[in-house]
Amino acid sequence: MILLGVDTGGTFTDFVLWRDGRLRVHKLLSTPQAPEQAILQGIEDLGLAGEDLRMVHGSTVATNAVLEGKGVRTLFITNHGFSDMLSIGRQNRTELYDLQPQAQMPPVPEELCLEVGGRLSARGELLDALSDADRVRLAAVIARHQPRAVAVNLLFSWLDGQPEQAVADCLPDNLFVSLSSKVLPEIREYERGMATWLNAWVGPLVQGYLQRLQESLPGSRIAVMQSSGDTVVAGKAGDQAVRMLLSGPAGGLVAAGFLGHRAGRNRLLSFDMGGTSTDVALLDGAPRLTTEGRIGPYPVAVPMVDMHTIGAGGGSIAWLDEGGMLQVGPESAGADPGPASYGRGGNEVTVTDANLILGRLLPDAFLGGGMQLDVAAAEQAMGRLADAMGCTVLKAAQGVIRIANEHMARALRTISVQRGVDPAGFTLISFGGAGGLHVCALAEALGMTQALVPVHGGVLSALGMLVARPGRRLSRTWLKPLDELSEEHVEAALKALEEEALAIMAAEGIAPQACELGRSLDLRYLGQSCTLDIPWSGREATTEAFHRRHRQRYGHDLDLPLELVNLRLSVQGPGTAIDPACATVTQPASPFLQCRIEGESTAVACYQRDELMPGQELSGPAIIAEQVATTWLSRGWRCRVDEVGNLLLRRIIS
């Protein structure tokens, strides 16, 4: 079996190949205008051209389209009187005390919002049927505006999807049609409508991209990572494009949990630092999911890994604001032209350039020696910034690193300290091409004494594609006071969802007996708005678990009855058994180079990571280079290599 994991990032495209019981990694620059080109080039580089592959892919096509506002022309259809639903939203203000907020463009232009009949009551009764006049007007609007996609979000569609289907039956066959009753059959018409519109807005782009990729790889089986950390066959992914918005980052968290468990570290604070952005998350046994995520300005109510993303990566550009203060990001040099040190015409100084100038990156060892970094170009770009700051090149480089570290430390505090979690009890796990360069400084900033730089950390999201399991996350709204429902009623409702989920998996060739099921309920106190997702284990035990979670989350519980809001069911098929261990080394490695590092009085030892022996220990300062990443082991830290090849870092408290 040839199994290939591919993660397409903004700067690099990463590959992890599992063949004949061995892993092989590869990394090359992305081709953002046509992501499949980098994938095909990587397949050729790996000698896989013409082979029948089983490929799992983390795609940024949907994510980039949303963030850049480059979705297709989409018609939004809803009931009479609600055409401005997506523009009004929840009326939340980005800056609460700004008396003159900047006007935001509505998600959908007014001329592309259409009102029709087909309205249901809160009990599911048809109040206003779709009329012949509605059909005529719908045909006229489509003829005039020529949309590529249509999003249909009628009121109370979660009770009955027939009115939405009646609208879909009136539409031309060449349109991409997204129905809210299929995308997200839950209450809250704004969140449901936004998910449905996002799905339609980027769906044709995802479908077209995956179709081109499949046509380029005839005979290969392609699956795609979803935002929840489950995979889905590529032929079905385009229909649910909104579930791919965190496709790549989800792979990283799946692999982080997998390797953390192998290393005996289940409580993890993760940061994935790539070329364009940094994603941070909290793992307590498994990646946490949320239905309150956001992509850019838009809420995304489908299940996705709970993470926080900032514009701080190796390619983040350093600049001075109007007050002369040094800033880093969020703009990135990307893959083309990239940092100044890439020698591709870039003249903006970046975090990568700063690390190179400070000696933490080895110019001859980047990408395993496959790419030479231009020190002179980096110093020239940093020199212009240093002149504007009135300091030396080295001082400017140190400032860039400190600012970037503070951005990432603040993001890590957001998903830990601000949620009542003390980072000191966790292990900081770093991955992404640039993560290992900053792991010690970030751990110190958060008061942490343990860190983990996983094996293949520079391509960890691609590794996550291999260890992820196929799966689905289904939900249905069922508004009822929990006390009025017997356990048999709840079991029957969950059983119906279970049968639907198993039928979906069976259609993809996965037998029901091979699937693992998870059942939970969205609960709230009667009269509240927000819910908590609680595993179902019988009414009494589930009620106690809700009170306990509410106390943990909000600091108190209430003597009020509970209301059931949504039923949730997860199903996962079997995964692939992957051994992430590197080739066995029987002799401790010696440094291959002694180099001078800014701020260090003596020469710093440089090691090749694949030459380190399991059990070998190193003391900082040291540089550990590998094909797809570099780790900077700071002074005051020790590192031990475990049997898999992970670097277990421990801060020495003097």
KOLGU-183541 format. One record per residue (C-alpha): x, z, y. Coordinates in pm, whole numbers, padded with zeros to 5 digits, always signed. Last residue first. Layout:
// KOLGU-183541
XZY...
***
This chain:
// KOLGU-183541
+01866+03870+02665+01552+03705+02532+01654+03406+02324+01379+03146+02335+01296+02996+02000+01262+02627+01918+01152+02491+01581+01263+02128+01556+01056+01952+01291+01247+01771+01015+01015+01843+00725+01238+02116+00577+01271+02293+00912+01544+02230+01174+01624+02540+01379+01669+02543+01757+01795+02812+01989+01712+02850+02359+01889+03034+02642+02050+02719+02782+01810+02429+02750+01757+02208+02447+01680+01864+02597+01504+01654+02334+01520+01274+02338+01264+01022+02210+01202+00706+02005+01520+00649+01806+01652+01002+01820+01873+01208+02050+01917+01584+02049+02093+01702+02365+02236+02052+02374+02248+02358+02600+02141+02529+02395+02214+02666+02051+02174+02471+01727+02061+02576+01381+02070+02378+01056+01803+02477+00804+01718+02118+00717+02027+01909+00800+02051+01720+01129+02162+01357+01093+01822+01211+01186+01836+01405+01513+02160+01255+01634+02341+01529+01822+02489+01563+02173+02706+01863+02262+02723+01963+02631+03057+01986+02811+03111+02304+03009+02997+02428+03350+02637+02306+03311+02433+02238+03627+02451+01859+03597+02535+01761+03242+02875+01636+03126+02891+01485+02780+03029+01563+02437+02933+01300+02181+02856+01255+01811+02804+01629+01769+02842+01746+01409+02561+01739+01156+02527+01994+00878+02564+01832+00535+02292+01762+00278+02057+01537+00474+01725+01445+00315+01551+01141+00465+01277+01238+00708+00970+01437+00608+00630+01311+00722+00484+01295+00369+00150+01118+00403-00151+01163+00176-00420+00934+00316-00749+01087+00425-01073+01133+00237-01402+01073+00419-01534+01279+00705-01890+01363+00805-01998+01559+01109-02352+01676+01175-02504+01811+01493-02857+01930+01569-02929+01972+01938-03124+02214+02159-03212+02524+01955-03327+02804+02184-03222+03165+02146-03423+03473+02235-03285+03706+02502-03092+04033+02491-02795+03882+02667-02421+03845+02599-02120+03911+02820-01769+03797+02910-01852+03428+02950-01661+03254+02669-01585+03544+02437-01919+03711+02495-02100+03380+02441-01900+03319+02122-02004+03659+01982-02368+03610+02077-02364+03265+01914-02197+03394+01597-02464+03664+01562-02736+03399+01589-02559+03178+01334-02536+03468+01088-02906+03547+01123-03029+03188+01113-02820+03063+00820-02464+02933+00832-02486+02661+01095-02165+02620+01294-02220+02699+01666-02196+02449+01955-02264+02640+02276-02524+02526+02529-02563+02508+02906-02906+02505+03074-03038+02857+03028-03406+02956+03010-03401+03058+02645-03042+03154+02564-02853+02855+02437-02778+02681+02107-02625+02348+02004-02637+02364+01626-02378+02293+01357-02324+02118+01025-01993+01992+00883-01975+01758+00584-01682+01646+00367-01713+01311+00196-01576+01203-00143-01904+01277-00324-02085+01042-00083-01864+00744-00182-01673+00565+00093-01710+00185+00087-01788+00129+00454-02162+00105+00387-02127+00432+00194-02000+00599+00512-02309+00493+00709-02538+00602+00424-02361+00939+00413-02433+00990+00784-02801+00902+00755-02845+01131+00453-02673+01416+00638-02892+01368+00946-03202+01403+00727-03047+01708+00556-02990+01869+00897-03362+01847+00969-03450+01984+00625-03203+02273+00659-03346+02364+00999-03702+02369+00865-03598+02567+00554-03424+02827+00770-03757+02888+00935-03803+02784+01293-03999+02982+01550-03712+03226+01609-03485+02935+01704-03706+02837+01995-03737+02458+01961-03593+02149+02131-03469+01909+01862-03212+01671+02009-03026+01466+01750-02654+01437+01679-02418+01239+01459-02036+01253+01448-01874+00999+01217-01570+00984+00992-01264+00813+00853-00975+01060+00826-00669+01082+01047-00326+01106+00878-00219+00749+00955-00356+00726+01309-00192+01061+01381+00146+00902+01313+00072+00655+01595-00011+00948+01824+00316+01113+01721+00539+00823+01824+00802+01015+02022+00731+01325+01813+00853+01156+01494+00933+01504+01363+00766+01763+01578+00923+01939+01877+00792+02292+01838+00811+02573+02090+00827+02951+02080+00897+03207+02354+00613+03135+02595+00594+03283+02945+00416+02975+03081+00702+02858+03306+00950+02928+03025+00755+02707+02784+00742+02433+03049+01118+02440+03104+01190+02431+02730+00953+02140+02661+01063+01909+02943+01295+01654+02781+01110+01680+02449+00791+01542+02602+00928+01210+02731+00846+00973+02443+00530+01158+02348+00538+01498+02188+00560+01863+02276+00423+02160+02085+00414+02492+02271+00355+02772+02022+00082+03020+02108+00055+03396+02168+00231+03373+02506-00025+03114+02620-00280+03392+02693-00628+03243+02665-00903+03340+02913-01017+02986+02981-00824+02956+03308-00514+03079+03125-00534+02811+02852-00670+02467+02942-00595+02493+03314-00266+02674+03254-00137+02369+03066-00235+02144+03359-00050+02370+03603+00258+02361+03380+00240+01980+03376+00227+01948+03755+00499+02214+03788+00726+02023+03551+00684+01701+03752+00770+01885+04074+01078+02048+03919+01198+01717+03769+01167+01532+04102+01345+01814+04284+01637+01804+04040+01669+01430+04100+01669+01484+04479+01938+01752+04449+02149+01518+04236+02115+01230+04484+02222+01454+04768+01991+01574+05046+01824+01454+05365+01488+01383+05203+01479+01020+05323+01841+00977+05216+01761+01133+04877+01474+00888+04821+01699+00590+04894+01969+00739+04673+01724+00784+04387+01673+00406+04377+02050+00342+04388+02115+00614+04130+01860+00461+03892+02005+00111+03938+02355+00244+03873+02245+00426+03557+02093+00114+03402+01945+00214+03067+02034+00001+02764+01751-00065+02519+01785-00091+02142+02031+00198+02129+01791+00412+01931+01519+00357+02189+01759+00495+02454+02098+00584+02302+02338+00399+02537+02195+00544+02860+02187+00901+02725+01902+01093+02885+01961+01451+02996+02250+01346+03220+02092+01454+03551+02083+01089+03660+01899+00992+03341+01642+01269+03379+01578+01160+03738+01540+00794+03637+01284+00892+03373+01092+01094+03633+01067+00783+03850+01241+00609+04143+01078+00288+04263+01298-00023+04256+01169-00194+03943+01324-00535+03873+01347-00512+03495+01665-00305+03475+01494-00024+03285+01675+00227+03509+01447+00143+03801+01149+00268+03604+00902+00007+03470+00863-00351+03593+00650-00388+03389+00592-00108+03142+00425+00125+03390+00585+00216+03724+00329+00493+03749+00107+00619+04029+00000+00981+03979+00272+01056+04051+00549+01283+04185+00538+01415+04543+00818+01531+04774+00695+01658+05110+00784+01458+05424+00456+01538+05598+00325+01186+05548+00397+01206+05175+00733+01141+05014+00758+00956+04684+00845+00998+04315+00687+00745+04075+00557+00853+03735+00724+00646+03460+00820+00942+03243+00472+01077+03279+00257+01273+03521-00086+01138+03610-00284+01426+03463-00503+01459+03156-00689+01763+03025-00801+01779+02665-01102+01863+02452-01112+01595+02183-01425+01386+02215-01791+01418+02116-02021+01192+02323-02127+01328+02663-01885+01130+02878-01904+01224+03246-01765+00957+03483-01523+00997+03774-01211+00917+03569-01300+00975+03206-01482+01305+03170-01549+01546+02887-01853+01771+02851-01934+01693+02488-01625+01882+02372-01411+01891+02061-01131+02133+01977-00837+02009+01775-00786+02215+01459-00637+02554+01367-00646+02686+01721-00542+02379+01913-00535+02377+02294-00482+02053+02484-00260+01873+02734-00236+01500+02803+00047+01367+03023+00034+01026+03189+00214+00695+03239+00530+00690+03027+00420+00943+02771+00404+01318+02783+00177+01466+02517+00141+01836+02575+00015+02078+02317-00063+02449+02309-00070+02542+01944-00208+02820+01727-00165+02683+01374+00213+02716+01342+00309+02738+00974+00530+02428+01000+00300+02218+00780+00004+02341+00985+00178+02236+01305+00248+01896+01148-00120+01826+01077-00248+01985+01398-00003+01782+01605-00094+01469+01407-00464+01505+01487-00377+01590+01848-00168+01275+01889-00437+01056+01736-00691+01191+01984-00458+01087+02268-00479+00722+02152-00856+00685+02118-00963+00893+02415-01218+00638+02544-01300+00516+02193-01648+00671+02154-01777+00471+02451-01696+00154+02255-01970+00227+02000-02076-00128+01912-01715-00239+01944-01600+00006+01676-01821-00127+01394-01609-00427+01293-01293-00226+01360-01369+00022+01083-01404+00377+01215-01148+00658+01239-01206+01022+01324-01020+01218+01595-01330+01268+01814-01219+01005+02067-01234+00741+01793-00936+00582+01618-00982+00222+01509-00969+00064+01165-00818-00270+01066-00806-00417+00717-00566-00709+00701-00652-01040+00535-00625-01238+00854-00412-01065+01117-00444-01280+01431-00818-01316+01377-00846-00939+01346-00664-00886+01675-00875-01144+01856-01192-00978+01722-01065-00636+01826-01004-00761+02180-01339-00935+02207-01532-00635+02079-01347-00397+02309-01409-00618+02613-01773-00672+02514-01824-00293+02484-01671-00198+02820-01983-00191+03042-02229-00158+02750-02078+00168+02621-02025+00294+02975-02395+00225+03047-02510+00411+02737-02284+00709+02804-02404+00722+03165-02768+00699+03059-02736+00985+02811-02558+01198+03073-02826+01115+03331-03125+01139+03093-03041+01488+02976-03172+01521+02619-03000+01365+02318-03014+01042+02118-02665+00925+02229-02567+00565+02151-02865+00474+01934-03156+00601+02147-02949+00509+02455-02964+00142+02362-02663-00085+02428-02709-00461+02418-02419-00710+02434-02587-01034+02538-02576-01363+02346-02903-01297+02159-03113-01318+02473-03318-01006+02555-03689-00947+02491-03633-00769+02158-03405-00524+02339-03695-00411+02558-03910-00344+02251-03615-00157+02097-03613+00072+02397-03984+00144+02352-03927+00205+01977-03649+00464+02014-03876+00766+01987-03799+01129+02074-03444+01064+02193-03586+00793+02419-03736+01068+02635-03703+00852+02947-03569+00501+02898-03201+00409+02900-03126+00043+02823-02776-00089+02895-02737-00469+02907-02416-00672+02874-02269-01006+02985-02491-01028+03293-02604-01368+03430-02738-01245+03766-03024-01491+03827-03121-01577+03469-03102-01210+03365-03315-01104+03662-03574-01372+03586-03600-01278+03218-03653-00912+03309-03920-01003+03565-04111-01202+03303-04083-00923+03047-04196-00657+03293-04494-00874+03392-04588-00900+03022-04599-00521+03014-04383-00254+02845-04626+00033+02789-04671+00324+03030-04761+00670+02902-04657+00639+02536-04669+00992+02391-04337+01141+02276-04422+01501+02368-04210+01493+02687-04402+01179+02780-04278+00830+02703-04216+00540+02938-04211+00183+02810-04249+00025+03151-03971-00146+03344-03725-00075+03626-03414-00288+03678-03074-00189+03816-02833-00483+03860-02935-00550+04223-02862-00187+04312-02501-00213+04201-02417+00006+03896-02166+00291+03909-02256+00365+04272-01962+00335+04514-01853+00672+04644-01877+00774+05009-01590+00993+05123-01700+01347+05183-01754+01457+05545-01839+01825+05528-01578+01889+05257-01661+02236+05124-01753+02145+04765-01497+01874+04708-01607+01667+04407-01971+01730+04490-02228+01758+04214-02550+01570+04281-02626+01572+03907-02631+01192+03892-02776+01031+04203-02610+00692+04140-02679+00695+03765-03051+00764+03811-03098+00516+04097-03332+00295+03890-03556+00591+03804-03891+00512+03966-04020+00284+03692-03832+00333+03367-03476+00225+03292-03269-00092+03258-02902-00122+03366-02764-00477+03373-02389-00500+03312-02129-00734+03461-01820-00656+03250-01593-00355+03293-01290-00362+03522-01321-00035+03713-00952+00045+03658-01020+00377+03485-01308+00234+03281-01127-00083+03172-00812+00118+03098-00995+00356+02866-01185+00083+02679-00870-00122+02614-00652+00181+02542-00660+00137+02165-00546+00368+01887-00515+00151+01580-00529+00213+01209-00386-00075+01006-00420-00150+00635-00197-00449+00608-00192-00773+00414+00152-00914+00489+00199-01241+00679+00428-01085+00940+00537-00741+00819+00909-00763+00895+00899-00460+01126+00987-00676+01427+00703-00913+01334+00453-00629+01326+00590-00507+01658+00544-00852+01813+00186-00867+01685+00112-00528+01837+00279-00619+02167+00067-00935+02187-00252-00745+02096-00236-00554+02423-00302-00868+02635-00273-00784+03006-00112-00448+02926+00177-00590+02720+00339-00268+02598+00715-00213+02569+00844-00146+02219+00856+00138+01968+00923+00151+01595+00898+00412+01322+00950+00400+00946+00795+00638+00697+00865+00633+00326+00655+00652+00008+00674+00280-00066+00539+00196+00278+00408+00409+00563+00480+00238+00898+00455+00421+01231+00431+00199+01539+00425+00281+01909+00330+00056+02202+00499+00167+02523+00409+00182+02893+00031+00219+02920+00000+00318+02558-00103+00126+02247-00082+00348+01939-00035+00171+01606-00045+00326+01258+00048+00095+00971-00030+00143+00603+00123-00092+00346+00000+00000+00000
***
